[in-house]
């Protein structure tokens, strides 16, 4: 049958089928991009301790914290929120070895529970918290924090108690508890690098503040705190406001404290976990919309900083997959896309420090709280630490769905460039042309929402005596590189020729 004899309806159907096939082929074909490492412009410089972490105060003292999800929970069962825990053993050999491998870092000991923790400055701590407090921090526990800090090269960042027990008859905050903590820290050769007045002042009721605590009261107390710190510990960086929201309360708290801060601090969680009635699913963990949330929160605080504290650096002092201990997949490779994209995205904007919550508690810990074994995010943190330096570039790759590329000077490699290539598309391969030979490190998992991850095809695990694996790269020749769906790749280029890395 000749073409003019084919019915119009059949010709239209053929055109549609061919169009669909062409579209499908285009979707399957890798997008081609070229990187010129020699001419990438520098856009930021970050703190050498950029990648840092939290150990919550309640971990140090013992108490009730977010309970890890039960391994065999009944489908649809509402997870329990809290579980009692004994104080963390900061002398544990595996914990120290794995934390030291992330050095240099900052160790933040704070959290909601710190707001109402009593420092017992005596060798005979009380068996119960005094009136106006909910927890007790002993000298020995704080001495253990200081010793851990030294052992793993992570100076301490903290916040102070602000609950009713710290206040005079007029309801104003007094510095006596803070004075005792700082004096003891100094007497034991501890270092507090930075401090927030309180944890998340935009959640005052949850955080143990007095009833009806508002921005005016916070501003008054913050001024007292600042004067005390500048007189008692002038070398400590004052952070603030340490808020978690992006609403009117956060704006008001920033406004009354901005003049007294040395650096802007804020917290970010993209959502609540299932413990707190969050409704996110593992399927959303790789979406561009999810990854972008950290940038939206930063934009809010950048605008406040630019208006109220221009030129002051920005620290993200608490962040994780979701608030309230994280979802189940916070402990899996599915969250590593968020973890590394967040580091790359914030470094590119000049955020100085990012503190993951937590190092070793609940489902969002980098390490399993029971075994102290690494989770996928720990391996990602370790490779970031080994490869990514403090000079940050614009990689020259326009923002596009499913692909994110970040570039730094390589750490401790003169004239080297390190690239982070995240293909968070679950179906499409990506292609990147790199006109230089490189070493390639690719993270992948057969199922992103489980606890296993492979580097260049090999499963990652500790060796005998908790020896860390070498994490070797594989040679990649100059030219086109293909990145499989749902993979994360670091690339290092020696002798890149970029003058910013010499």
C-alpha positions in Angstrom: 0.0 0.0 0.0 1.4 3.4 -1.0 1.7 6.2 1.5 -1.1 8.2 0.0 -3.3 5.2 0.4 -2.7 4.9 4.2 -5.6 6.2 6.2 -4.9 9.5 7.9 -5.7 8.0 11.3 -2.9 5.4 10.8 -0.4 7.9 9.6 -1.1 10.0 12.7 -0.7 7.0 14.9 2.7 6.2 13.3 3.9 9.8 13.9 2.9 9.5 17.5 4.7 6.2 18.0 7.9 7.6 16.4 7.7 10.7 18.5 7.4 8.7 21.7 10.3 6.5 20.6 12.4 9.5 19.9 11.5 11.0 23.2 12.4 7.8 25.0 15.7 7.6 23.2 16.5 11.2 24.2 15.6 10.4 27.8 17.9 7.4 27.8 20.8 9.2 26.1 23.3 10.7 28.5 23.4 14.5 28.6 26.8 15.8 27.4 28.6 18.4 29.5 32.2 19.5 29.5 34.2 20.7 32.5 37.3 22.9 32.1 39.1 22.5 35.5 41.8 25.0 34.6 39.5 27.9 34.2 36.9 27.3 36.9 36.4 30.6 38.9 36.8 30.6 42.6 33.6 31.5 44.4 34.2 30.8 48.1 36.6 29.7 50.8 35.3 27.5 53.7 36.6 26.8 57.2 39.0 23.9 57.4 36.5 22.4 59.9 33.6 22.9 57.5 32.3 19.3 57.9 31.5 18.9 61.5 29.0 17.1 63.8 26.9 17.1 66.9 26.9 14.9 70.0 23.7 16.0 71.9 24.0 17.1 75.5 21.5 14.4 76.5 23.9 11.8 75.1 26.6 13.0 77.4 24.4 13.2 80.5 22.1 10.3 79.7 18.4 10.7 79.4 15.5 10.3 77.0 16.3 10.9 73.3 14.8 9.9 70.0 14.4 6.1 69.9 15.7 4.3 66.9 13.1 2.6 64.8 12.4 -1.0 65.7 13.8 -3.5 63.3 10.6 -5.5 63.0 8.0 -2.9 63.7 4.4 -3.7 62.7 3.5 -2.1 59.4 1.6 1.1 60.0 2.5 1.2 63.7 3.3 4.6 65.1 6.9 4.7 66.1 7.8 5.5 69.7 9.4 8.9 70.2 11.8 8.5 73.0 13.9 5.9 74.8 16.1 6.2 77.9 19.8 5.9 77.3 22.9 5.8 79.5 25.7 8.4 79.0 27.8 7.8 75.9 31.2 6.2 76.4 33.5 8.8 74.8 36.5 6.6 75.5 35.3 3.9 73.2 38.2 3.0 70.8 36.1 2.5 67.7 34.2 5.8 68.2 37.4 7.8 68.7 39.1 6.2 65.7 36.2 6.9 63.4 35.7 10.5 64.7 39.4 11.3 64.4 39.3 10.2 60.8 37.0 13.2 60.1 39.4 15.7 61.7 39.7 18.6 61.7 36.1 19.3 62.7 34.0 21.0 65.4 32.2 19.0 68.0 28.9 20.7 69.0 27.5 19.6 72.3 24.1 21.2 72.6 20.6 20.5 71.5 17.2 21.1 73.2 18.2 19.2 76.3 21.2 21.5 76.9 18.8 24.5 77.6 17.9 22.9 81.0 21.0 21.0 82.0 22.6 21.8 85.3 26.4 21.8 85.5 27.3 20.2 88.8 30.6 22.0 89.6 31.5 19.6 92.5 32.9 16.1 93.0 29.6 15.1 94.5 26.9 15.8 91.8 23.2 15.8 92.9 21.3 12.6 92.3 18.5 14.6 90.8 18.4 17.9 88.9 17.9 21.0 91.1 14.7 23.0 90.8 14.5 24.7 87.4 16.6 22.1 85.6 15.8 18.8 83.9 19.3 17.1 83.6 22.7 17.1 85.3 26.1 17.3 83.7 28.9 16.2 86.0 32.4 17.3 86.0 33.6 13.9 84.9 31.2 13.9 81.9 32.4 17.3 80.8 36.0 16.3 81.3 35.3 13.3 79.1 33.9 15.6 76.4 37.1 17.8 76.6 39.3 14.7 76.4 37.4 13.4 73.4 37.6 16.8 71.8 41.4 16.8 72.1 41.7 13.1 71.0 39.7 13.7 67.7 40.8 17.3 66.9 37.4 18.7 67.3 37.1 21.9 69.4 33.9 22.3 71.3 30.9 24.4 70.2 28.1 24.6 72.8 25.1 26.5 74.1 24.2 27.4 77.7 21.5 26.5 80.1 18.7 29.1 80.1 15.9 27.4 82.0 14.2 28.6 85.2 17.1 27.5 87.4 19.5 30.0 85.8 17.2 33.0 86.4 16.9 35.5 89.2 13.7 36.5 91.0 13.1 39.1 88.2 13.1 36.3 85.6 16.3 37.5 83.9 19.1 35.1 82.9 22.1 35.0 85.2 25.6 33.9 84.2 26.6 31.8 87.3 26.1 28.4 85.7 27.9 29.6 82.5 30.7 31.0 84.6 31.2 27.7 86.4 31.2 25.7 83.1 33.7 28.0 81.5 36.0 28.1 84.5 36.0 24.3 84.8 36.7 24.0 81.0 39.7 26.3 81.3 41.0 24.5 84.3 41.1 21.2 82.4 42.7 22.7 79.3 39.5 22.5 77.3 38.7 24.7 74.3 35.3 26.1 73.6 35.6 27.5 70.1 32.1 29.0 69.7 28.9 29.3 71.7 25.2 30.1 71.1 23.3 31.6 73.9 20.6 28.9 73.7 19.4 26.2 71.4 16.6 27.2 69.0 15.1 30.2 70.8 12.2 30.2 68.4 11.0 27.1 70.1 11.1 28.5 73.7 8.4 26.3 75.3 10.0 23.1 74.0 13.4 24.4 74.9 12.7 25.1 78.6 12.5 28.9 78.5 10.2 30.8 80.8 6.5 31.0 79.9 5.7 33.8 77.4 9.4 34.1 76.5 9.5 36.5 73.5 12.0 38.3 71.3 12.3 41.2 73.8 13.2 38.9 76.6 15.6 37.0 74.4 17.3 40.3 73.3 17.7 41.4 76.9 19.2 38.0 77.9 21.4 37.8 74.8 22.9 41.2 75.7 23.8 39.9 79.2 25.3 36.7 77.6 27.4 38.7 75.1 28.8 41.0 77.8 29.6 38.1 80.0 31.3 36.1 77.2 33.4 39.1 76.0 34.6 39.7 79.5 35.1 36.0 80.6 36.0 34.3 77.3 36.8 36.9 74.7 38.3 34.3 72.3 35.0 32.4 72.0 33.1 33.0 68.7 29.5 34.2 69.5 27.0 32.5 67.3 23.4 33.4 66.9 20.5 33.2 66.9 20.6 29.4 66.3 17.0 29.4 65.2 15.3 26.6 63.3 12.4 28.4 61.6 11.9 30.8 58.7 9.1 32.8 60.0 8.4 36.0 62.0 9.8 34.6 65.2 13.2 33.8 63.7 13.3 37.3 62.1 12.5 39.0 65.4 15.1 37.0 67.3 17.7 37.8 64.7 16.9 41.5 64.8 17.5 41.8 68.6 20.8 39.8 68.6 22.4 40.6 65.2 24.6 43.4 66.6 26.2 41.1 69.1 27.1 38.0 67.0 30.4 37.1 65.5 28.8 34.7 63.1 25.2 33.9 62.0 24.0 30.4 63.0 20.9 28.6 62.1 19.4 25.1 62.0 17.8 23.3 59.1 15.7 20.2 58.8 13.7 19.8 55.6 10.8 18.1 57.4 9.8 16.1 60.5 10.5 12.4 60.8 7.8 9.8 61.2 8.2 10.0 65.0 6.8 13.5 64.9 4.1 12.6 62.3 6.1 13.5 59.2 4.9 11.9 56.0 8.0 11.8 53.8 8.8 8.6 51.9 12.1 7.0 50.9 11.1 7.6 47.3 11.4 11.4 47.8 14.9 11.2 49.2 16.5 11.6 45.8 14.2 14.3 44.4 15.5 17.7 43.4 12.8 19.3 45.3 14.1 17.7 48.5 17.7 18.5 47.8 16.8 22.2 47.2 15.2 22.7 50.6 18.6 23.4 52.2 19.2 26.3 49.8 15.8 27.8 50.5 16.4 27.9 54.2 19.9 29.4 53.6 18.4 32.1 51.4 16.2 33.2 54.3 19.1 33.5 56.7 21.4 35.1 54.1 18.9 37.8 53.5 18.6 38.5 57.3 22.4 38.4 57.6 22.9 40.8 54.7 20.4 43.3 56.2 21.2 43.0 59.9 24.8 41.6 60.2 26.5 42.3 56.8 29.7 40.5 56.3 29.4 38.1 59.1 30.1 34.4 58.3 27.3 31.8 58.3 27.3 28.5 60.2 24.7 25.8 60.0 25.0 24.3 63.5 22.4 21.6 63.3 21.1 19.6 60.3 20.1 16.1 59.3 17.7 14.2 57.1 14.7 15.1 59.2 14.1 16.4 62.7 13.1 14.1 65.6 15.9 11.6 65.0 15.5 11.1 61.3 13.4 8.6 59.2 14.4 5.0 58.7 16.3 5.8 55.5 18.4 8.4 57.3 20.7 5.5 58.0 20.9 4.4 54.4 22.5 5.4 51.1 19.3 7.1 50.1 20.2 10.0 52.5 23.8 10.2 51.2 22.5 12.2 48.2 21.1 14.8 50.6 24.2 14.7 52.8 26.7 15.3 50.1 24.6 17.6 48.0 24.0 19.8 51.1 27.8 20.0 51.7 28.5 20.9 48.1 25.6 23.4 47.8 26.4 25.2 51.0 30.1 25.3 50.5 29.5 26.9 47.1 27.6 29.8 48.7 30.3 30.3 51.3 28.7 28.8 54.4 31.6 28.2 56.7 30.6 25.3 58.8 28.0 22.5 58.5 27.3 20.4 61.6 25.5 17.1 61.1 23.2 15.9 63.8 24.3 13.5 65.0 27.6 11.6 65.1 26.2 8.6 66.9 22.6 8.8 68.0 19.3 7.7 66.6 18.7 7.0 62.9 20.4 10.1 61.6 23.7 9.3 63.3 26.8 8.9 61.0 27.5 5.8 63.1 25.2 3.2 64.5 24.6 4.1 68.1 24.8 0.5 69.3 27.7 -0.9 67.3 29.4 2.3 66.4 29.8 0.9 62.9 29.8 3.3 59.9 26.7 4.0 58.0 26.7 5.2 54.3 26.8 8.8 55.3 30.0 8.2 57.4 31.8 6.8 54.3 30.6 9.8 52.4 31.9 12.1 55.1 35.2 10.3 55.2 35.8 10.7 51.4 34.7 14.3 51.5 37.3 14.8 54.3 40.0 13.2 52.3 39.4 14.8 48.9 37.6 18.2 49.1 39.7 21.2 50.1 38.6 24.6 51.3 38.8 26.6 48.0 35.4 26.3 46.2 34.7 26.8 42.5 31.8 27.3 40.2 32.0 24.1 38.2 30.3 25.8 35.3 27.4 23.3 35.1 24.0 24.9 34.9 21.5 23.7 37.4 19.5 20.9 35.8 17.2 18.2 37.2 18.9 15.1 38.4 22.5 16.3 38.2 24.6 18.3 40.6 28.3 19.0 40.1 30.5 20.7 42.7 34.2 21.5 42.5 37.0 22.4 45.1 40.7 22.4 45.2 41.8 18.9 46.1 42.8 18.6 49.8 46.5 18.5 50.4 47.2 18.1 46.6 48.8 21.3 45.1 47.4 22.1 41.7 44.7 19.4 42.2 41.0 19.7 41.7 38.3 17.5 43.3 34.9 17.2 41.8 31.6 15.8 43.3 29.1 14.6 40.7 25.7 13.5 42.0 23.3 11.8 39.6 20.2 11.6 41.7 18.1 10.6 38.7 16.9 7.0 39.3 16.7 6.1 35.6 18.9 8.3 33.4 22.6 8.0 32.9 24.6 11.2 32.7 27.7 12.0 30.7 30.5 14.4 31.6 33.5 15.2 29.4 36.6 15.9 31.4 39.6 16.8 29.3 42.1 15.4 31.8 42.8 12.0 33.4 41.3 11.6 36.9 40.9 9.2 39.8 37.3 8.1 40.2 35.4 7.1 43.4 31.8 6.0 42.8 29.3 5.3 45.5 26.4 3.0 44.6 23.9 0.6 46.1 21.7 -2.0 44.6 18.9 -0.6 46.8 19.5 3.0 48.0 17.1 2.6 50.8 19.2 0.0 52.7 22.3 0.3 54.8 24.8 -1.0 52.2 27.0 1.0 49.9 29.8 0.1 47.5 32.8 2.1 46.4 33.8 1.3 42.9 32.0 -2.0 43.2 33.5 -3.1 46.6 31.5 -3.2 49.8 32.8 -0.9 52.5 33.5 -2.2 55.9 36.0 -1.9 58.7 38.9 -4.3 58.7 40.7 -6.1 61.6 41.1 -3.9 64.7 38.7 -1.4 63.1 41.1 -0.5 60.4 39.6 1.9 57.8 39.7 0.7 54.2 42.1 2.5 51.9 39.3 4.1 49.7 41.4 3.9 46.5 40.2 5.6 43.3 40.2 4.0 39.9 42.0 5.6 36.9 39.7 7.3 34.5 41.1 8.5 31.2 40.5 11.9 29.7 37.3 12.2 27.8 33.7 11.2 28.3 32.7 9.8 31.7 29.3 8.1 32.2 27.5 8.2 35.6 25.0 5.5 36.3 21.6 6.4 37.7 21.4 6.9 41.5 25.2 7.2 42.0 27.6 9.6 43.6 31.1 10.1 42.2 34.1 12.0 43.4 36.8 12.7 40.8 40.3 14.1 41.5 42.4 15.7 38.8 46.1 16.1 39.4 48.0 19.0 37.8 44.7 20.7 36.9 46.4 24.0 36.0 44.0 26.2 38.0 46.0 29.0 39.6 43.7 29.1 42.6 45.0 25.7 43.8 48.8 26.4 43.7 
